[in-house]
């Protein structure tokens, strides 16, 4: 705990350019100190965690994998926009799928309605963002299936940013993909919404993942926020 607090203070005072923590404890323990000392970036109302996987034939980002248990539609819209912005910084054009057990209106359960409202908010705030939902996971990766269900879909090709209705779904999906995908490279978690370059790893992070997140933190520190 003291190391995270000390590191956050060093970053805040300009004695460090970036910060990585989280190889012990849990995400919220570290986020508590980060929020107190570093805080959110201007305009941000929430933090979120984005994980990425480079799989054979595709690369995909997932949110929110570690922080918000049951985010509202407003939260999800903000998280999606922050994640899309981060992907653009990597040179990747975001293609967003809002995932649900509901497929384009097949259910009116609260979580499905939440994802529909998220889509409406995103259309209002980022008309140029390629996004659609709410949809099943297979529709996110299969454009022909998606088009057969919704010919007027606003998402082309395979989605590369998966937005989940809650923490359980996002975290489970990420770990299943990571465990079952052969020859994959795991990226993150990348902390979204912080005022300065900081990322919170997990206790299961490998040396390779620590190196990857270090590189991302350095890139963040050297870029204009």
Helices and strands as residue ranges (DSSP letters): H 2-12, E 19-21, H 27-37, E 48-55, E 58-63, H 73-89, E 95-99, H 110-125, E 130-135, H 137-141, H 143-149, E 161-163, H 167-180, E 185-192, E 198-200, H 207-221
